[in-house]
Amino acid sequence: MKEIELLLKSKRNTEIPVSIVDSETSNCALVIFIHGFKADRHEGGRFTEVARNLAKLGYSSIRMGFPGCDESKEDFINYSITNDLDDIETCYKYMLDTYNVDANRIGAVGYSMGARLTTLFTGIHPEIKTIGLWAGACYENYGGDNFLGCNIEEINKELVNKDYYDYFNTFDNTYIKLSKQLIEDMVNYNPVKCLNNFVGNAIVVHGNEDITVSVDTGYANFKALKNAKNKKLVIIDGANHGFGLWDDKMHQSRQLVEETTLFFKNNL
């Protein structure tokens, strides 16, 4: 196993920070890890741990940081579903071009907004065989009349006069700019349709005390996978959106990692 840190050039001519875990095996399976809103490519070490577990099984992987997140030098105003999907595409193509990857064994794991991106990416790449959705924000539009706790009507009023909405991010107590592109993308890209059309294998993991993305969304995501070949729903008792990272209940993260690793072992 070899771990590699590098920068890839995006379609916007910016740099994407990436972490690769090379299993150093030929014709290997590939797993793409896709982080959540304003998070990073390691997701509290859980992505890293699953990547290392899978490398021991001969699976290589790549994790990337999105615009305005992680070690990205871009302003967060460039964070949008369109740009994120472009960056995932860049990373995917790099792995296919650089490593001896089995094109029939491609998987992806996404957390929260990253799970939304994961499902959308399967719509672009139906060859993806196995996915993991952690607390997936996979609903049509905004899943209600607000986005990230802000009223959509108020957001759209502000966007009439400028290209972004000033948003106070409670996770790090800073103001960030939600781009008009991001708000439009939430409507224009439909992850539920992608879940309906997905024919591979999927594991859906959700906490039953998640108030950021309701556990009802997890159940709905699982139900939407009506054409999946093999699917598994894991509800972690007492877990909120952080799966133990926010409240020092790390047994929840261990369950998350173990369930995901085992599912990919058996289904990719």
N, C-alpha and C positions, 0 to 999 in steps of 0.2 A: 504494500500500500504506500502511495506517495501523495502528500498533500501539497497543493500548489496555489499560490496567491498571485493573481495578475490583473491587469487592466485590459479590457477589450474595447475597441472603438465602436460606438453606437452609430445608428443611422443619422443621428443629429451631430455627429463628429465630436461627441463627448466621450468620456471614459467611464466604462462600467466596471466597478470593482467586483471581482469574482473569486470564489473558492472552488477548487476542483479536488476531488478525492479520486485519484487514479488507482483502480484495483490492480493495475499492471497485469491484466489478463487479456487475452485476445478474444475477439467476438463477444464482448461483454455487454451485459444489459446496461442501460443508461437511465438514471433518475435525475429529474430536474426539480430543484427545490425553489419554491416561490413564496417570498415573505409577505407579511401583511402591511397594512397602512402605517406609515411612519416607523416601521420596524427595521430590522437588519437581516442580513442573509444567514445569520446563525440562529435566530429566534430563541435566545436564551440558552443556547447550547443544544436544544432539542434536535434542530436540523443537523447540526454537526454530529451528534451522537448517532442518529439514524444513518447518516451518510457513512460513518465509520463502520457501523454494524454491517451495512450492505456491502461495503468494500471487502470485508472478510469473506463474503459469499461470492465475490467476483463481480460485483456491480460497481461501475464508476458513476460519478455524479458531479453536478455543477450547481452552485448557489450564486445568485447575483444580487447586488444592491441597486434598488431603483432610484430614479431622480429625486434628489433632496432627502434621501434616506441613507442610513448606513454610512459608508465612507465616500458617497457620491459628492462631487464638487458642484453639482448643478443646484440651482434654486428649486425649492419644492414646487414652484409654479409649473415646472415641467413634468410633475407627476400626473399622469393620466393613464387610463386604460390603454389608449392607443400607443403611447410611448412605452409603457411597461410591456405590452405584447411585442413591440418591436425589439426590446432588449432581450426578452426571452427567446425570440427568434434568432437573434444574433448569437446568443450563448448556445442554443441548440445546434445551429449550423456549425459553430466552432467545434463542438464536440464531435459531430459527425465527420467533419473534415480532418480532425487532428488525431482522433483515437479510433481504434478498430471496434466500432460499436455494432451490435446486432440490431438492425433496423426493425426487427420483429419483437424486440424486447425493450420498449421505451415506456418509462413511467414518470409520474410527476406527483409531488406532494405540495399542497398549498395550505397556508394558514390564514383564516379570516378573509381579508380582501384578496390575499394570495390564492385562496381556494376559488374565489370568483374568477381570477385570472386563469387558474388551472383549468377550470371547466371551459372557459372561452377558448383556451389554447387547444383543447381537444376538438373544438369545432373547426379549427384551422388545420389540425393534424390528427385526423381520425386513426392514424396508425398507432397512437398512444394506447397502450394495452392496459395499464393499471394506474389508478389515481388514488391519492389519499387526501381527504378533505378534513382539515382540522378547524372546527368552529367556523365552518364556511359561510361567508356572507353571500350566498348564492340565491338571490331572489330577483324578481323582475323590478326594474327601475330602482327605487330606494327602499323597497320593502315597507313602505308607509309614506307618511307626509313629511318626514324629516330625514336628514342625512347627517350622520355623526352628531345627532342631537340638535341640529339646527333646522328650523322650518324651511322647507323647500321654497315656499312662496317668498320668504324674506331673502333667501339666497338669490333667487332669480331677479328680484327687484334691484339688488345691488349690482348684478351682472349686466343690467341694462346700460350702465354708464362706464363700466370698466371690465377688464378681462379676467378678474379674479374676485374671490370673496375672502375677506379677512376672517380667519378662523382661529379661535384660541384652542390650542391642542393641550388638553388636560394631562396627557401622558408625560409631556416634558415642560409644561407651563410656558409655552412660547406661542407667538402668533405665526401662522403659516398661511400661505396663499393657495386657496383651492381654485384651480384654473377653471375657466368657463368650459374648456375642453373636457375636463374631468366630469363636470356636472352633466354635460351633454352625453358623454360616453356611458354614464350610468343608465341612461335611457336607451341609447342606440345599440348597446350590446346586451344580449339576453342570455344569461347563464342557464336559466331553467330550460330553455330550448336545447341547449347543449347537453344538459343532464338527460333530458328525454331521449336524445339521439345517441348517447354513449352506449357502446355495445361491449365494452371491455369489463375489467374488474375494478371495484371501488370499495374503499373502506371510508366510512363517515364516522368521525369521532367528535363528540360534543359533550360539554359539561352541563349538568342539569340545573346549575345555578348561574349560568351565563346570562348576564343582563345586557351585555354589549351586542351580542348576536344571540337572540333567544334560542333555547333548545328546540322550540317549535320549528325553527328554520332547519335545524338538523334533521328532524323527523321528515320535514317537507322535502329536503334534499334527497334523503334516502328513498322516499316514495317516488320522486321524480326520475330516479334511475330505473325506470320501468323496463328498459331493454338491456340492462347490464347482464353480462354473462354470469358474474359472481359478485355478490355485494355483502358487506357486513356493516352493521350499525353498532357502535360502541358508545354507550352513555356513561360517562365517568361521574360517579356519585359525589356530590359536594363541590364539583369543579366549576370555577368561573371561567372567564375568557382567557385567563392566564395559565390554566391547567397547573395550578400550584405555585407558579413562579411569583405571583404577586402576594401570596399569603403564606408562603413557606410550607406548602403541602406537596413536597416534591415527589411523593409516592404517586401523585396524579400524573406528573410528567413522565415518571418511569413507566407507568401503564400506557401512556400515550406512545412513547418510544417503542416499547415492547410489542404492543398490538400492531403498530405500523410496520415494524421490522418483520414480524412473523407473516403478516398478510402479503407483503411484497416478496418474501422468501417463497411463499407457496403459490403466488399468482403472477410472477413476472419472470 
